Structures are given as C-alpha cells and as structure tokens.
Amino acid sequence: MADSNTTLAQPLTRENRMRVNYLALTVLIIFALYTGWTMTIAQQSLVAFGLQLLARPDTAQVVIDLYLMAALACIWMVNDSRSRGGSWLGVVPYLLITAVFVSAGPLLYIALRKRRP
C-alpha cells in the first residue's frame, strides 16, 4: 500500500520520462514492422479489410471500441500538447496517423513529445 504522503499523480523523473519515451518508441517500431509485414502479405487492401470488419456486428463492435479509444487518445494528445505550451495544430500529424493506424499515433506522440516548460 502507498505511503499516505505519496500521490499517484507525481510528476515523472527525467530518468522515468526517458524510459517511457524509449518504451513507446520500442513498441512503435515493433508494431510498425509487424503492420508493414502484414500489409505486404495481405491479399486485400486496408480499406477492403476495414469494410469486411464492419460487415459483421461482432467485429464491428471491436472496431468501434478501438476508435472510441483512439478518440480519447486524440483528446489526450491535444490537451497534453497544450499543457506543454504547444498548439493543437502541432498534434495534427499524430491525429492523422491515429485515424489510419490507431495506436501508432499516440505511441509516436509519446516517443517524440517535448518536455514540459
């Protein structure tokens, strides 16, 4: 159990921030390589695959859930960027990547975001 003086929202130390950045970058690289590999061996386009997923209620539910989480991640990225002194316009590339590849956008944002002023 945590000490009563310890809060869960303590700022990360510089060392822990670097660990988070490297972890996000590592996961992003592995995920990007896997995605690239699957796209090269797929026998249908990404759009056709997406439409096929939306054709059935069970798989459509998973896609909808995934994009709800992506929307929450986009809101977080905009808010985080603004809290770091940036503009929402600086987050647009990450939002576009998120719209297509979902988790790649937030992972890239975490790996590359600037430190708080």
Buried (B, 14 or more C-beta within 10 A) or exposed (E): EEEEEEEEEEEEEEEEBEEEBEEBBEBBEEBBEEBEEEEEEEEEEEEEBEEEBEEEEEEEEEBEEEEEBBEEBBEEBBEBBEEEEBEEEBBEEBBEBBEEBBBBBBBBBBBEBEEEE
